[in-house]
Amino acid sequence: MIDRHSPVTEDELHAFVDGQLPAERFAAVEDWLASHPEDAARIATWRAQSDAIRLRFGEPANEAVPERLKIDTLLRSGRKWRAIAAAVAAFAFIVGGLIGWMARGTTEVVAAAGDPADQIAQEALSAHKLYIAEVRHPIEVGAAEAHLVPWLSRRLGTNLRIPDFGHFDLKPLGGRLLPGPSGPAAMFMFENGNGDRVTFYSSKVTAGQQQMSFRYFQSDNVAAIRWVEGGYAFVVSGNADKARLKELARAAYEQLENRAPPPPANRSSHEPVNRKG
């Protein structure tokens, strides 16, 4: 059953604009845009850009290739192969550049300058790459320690939960406190039977950023998906498998959607002070 209230992804927003969104997700995207004016404004901008491209390049793109530029004509003309190759390469570069610009939102996302949520995602991805390589100290406090979640919740000022990724054969190892771009950040680490690791990172974002849809980031062979809910950014990082990360992000979102009030501000006597390294 399709959940029409689940968060939409960047790909779904672009598919909505391009008329390629599956019918069963159309109502969910419309509902999302009705309650997320920032994404609705982006949709309007993309549509205006698409209209401008079609107006400027639509007619030439549908025109037949001039006889003088056809490969057979070039071969009959006796021109050297180098000149023919250069002409073909130039044509491919122009067409490829146009197609690439039109598909700008379907590939890796680079953090927008000054966007706190995107900066948090990049910090999360950097932390992921740093700590998944650790053998002896990948985490600060083990998942079995009862004070782990209350401690990190108090430091972030919200009620955190460790997502259950058991369906993906991922077991929690534990977590750690980290400095984030806009305050304390919490990172939980998970591992499967093959030793592959996934991290779940959270930190508060600036006022005014209450909700944002999923966005995808990639760096080398690892990637992350971030979203914003209730003024906090959440990031799931792992191997650069976009489909799997989207499933993990959706699972985490659905589990964290209904969070309890923040825990008391007083610090427990059991709260760890020194890092294990």
ChimeraX attribute file (.defattr): number of C-alpha atoms within 10 A of each C-alpha:
attribute: neighborCount
match mode: 1-to-1
recipient: residues
	/A:1	4
	/A:2	8
	/A:3	10
	/A:4	16
	/A:5	13
	/A:6	18
	/A:7	21
	/A:8	21
	/A:9	19
	/A:10	18
	/A:11	15
	/A:12	19
	/A:13	25
	/A:14	20
	/A:15	15
	/A:16	18
	/A:17	14
	/A:18	12
	/A:19	11
	/A:20	12
	/A:21	16
	/A:22	10
	/A:23	10
	/A:24	12
	/A:25	17
	/A:26	17
	/A:27	13
	/A:28	18
	/A:29	20
	/A:30	16
	/A:31	15
	/A:32	21
	/A:33	19
	/A:34	12
	/A:35	11
	/A:36	15
	/A:37	13
	/A:38	14
	/A:39	18
	/A:40	16
	/A:41	12
	/A:42	14
	/A:43	17
	/A:44	12
	/A:45	12
	/A:46	18
	/A:47	15
	/A:48	11
	/A:49	13
	/A:50	15
	/A:51	13
	/A:52	12
	/A:53	13
	/A:54	12
	/A:55	11
	/A:56	11
	/A:57	12
	/A:58	12
	/A:59	9
	/A:60	11
	/A:61	11
	/A:62	8
	/A:63	8
	/A:64	7
	/A:65	10
	/A:66	8
	/A:67	10
	/A:68	10
	/A:69	12
	/A:70	11
	/A:71	12
	/A:72	10
	/A:73	13
	/A:74	17
	/A:75	12
	/A:76	8
	/A:77	10
	/A:78	8
	/A:79	11
	/A:80	10
	/A:81	11
	/A:82	9
	/A:83	11
	/A:84	15
	/A:85	11
	/A:86	11
	/A:87	14
	/A:88	14
	/A:89	12
	/A:90	12
	/A:91	12
	/A:92	12
	/A:93	12
	/A:94	11
	/A:95	13
	/A:96	12
	/A:97	12
	/A:98	14
	/A:99	11
	/A:100	13
	/A:101	10
	/A:102	14
	/A:103	11
	/A:104	12
	/A:105	16
	/A:106	15
	/A:107	13
	/A:108	15
	/A:109	17
	/A:110	14
	/A:111	17
	/A:112	10
	/A:113	8
	/A:114	8
	/A:115	12
	/A:116	18
	/A:117	28
	/A:118	25
	/A:119	19
	/A:120	26
	/A:121	29
	/A:122	22
	/A:123	19
	/A:124	30
	/A:125	25
	/A:126	14
	/A:127	16
	/A:128	26
	/A:129	19
	/A:130	11
	/A:131	15
	/A:132	20
	/A:133	11
	/A:134	10
	/A:135	8
	/A:136	7
	/A:137	13
	/A:138	21
	/A:139	23
	/A:140	19
	/A:141	21
	/A:142	17
	/A:143	19
	/A:144	10
	/A:145	9
	/A:146	11
	/A:147	16
	/A:148	22
	/A:149	21
	/A:150	20
	/A:151	22
	/A:152	24
	/A:153	20
	/A:154	18
	/A:155	19
	/A:156	21
	/A:157	17
	/A:158	21
	/A:159	18
	/A:160	21
	/A:161	16
	/A:162	19
	/A:163	19
	/A:164	16
	/A:165	17
	/A:166	11
	/A:167	9
	/A:168	13
	/A:169	12
	/A:170	19
	/A:171	19
	/A:172	21
	/A:173	19
	/A:174	21
	/A:175	24
	/A:176	21
	/A:177	20
	/A:178	18
	/A:179	11
	/A:180	18
	/A:181	17
	/A:182	14
	/A:183	13
	/A:184	16
	/A:185	24
	/A:186	24
	/A:187	24
	/A:188	28
	/A:189	26
	/A:190	26
	/A:191	18
	/A:192	16
	/A:193	9
	/A:194	8
	/A:195	10
	/A:196	12
	/A:197	22
	/A:198	24
	/A:199	25
	/A:200	26
	/A:201	27
	/A:202	26
	/A:203	28
	/A:204	26
	/A:205	25
	/A:206	14
	/A:207	9
	/A:208	8
	/A:209	18
	/A:210	15
	/A:211	19
	/A:212	23
	/A:213	20
	/A:214	21
	/A:215	24
	/A:216	28
	/A:217	21
	/A:218	21
	/A:219	16
	/A:220	7
	/A:221	10
	/A:222	18
	/A:223	24
	/A:224	31
	/A:225	28
	/A:226	26
	/A:227	25
	/A:228	23
	/A:229	17
	/A:230	16
	/A:231	17
	/A:232	21
	/A:233	25
	/A:234	28
	/A:235	28
	/A:236	28
	/A:237	30
	/A:238	25
	/A:239	17
	/A:240	17
	/A:241	14
	/A:242	18
	/A:243	9
	/A:244	13
	/A:245	20
	/A:246	19
	/A:247	12
	/A:248	22
	/A:249	24
	/A:250	20
	/A:251	17
	/A:252	20
	/A:253	18
	/A:254	13
	/A:255	14
	/A:256	17
	/A:257	11
	/A:258	8
	/A:259	12
	/A:260	11
	/A:261	10
	/A:262	14
	/A:263	16
	/A:264	13
	/A:265	12
	/A:266	7
	/A:267	12
	/A:268	12
	/A:269	7
	/A:270	10
	/A:271	12
	/A:272	14
	/A:273	7
	/A:274	7
	/A:275	11
	/A:276	11
	/A:277	8
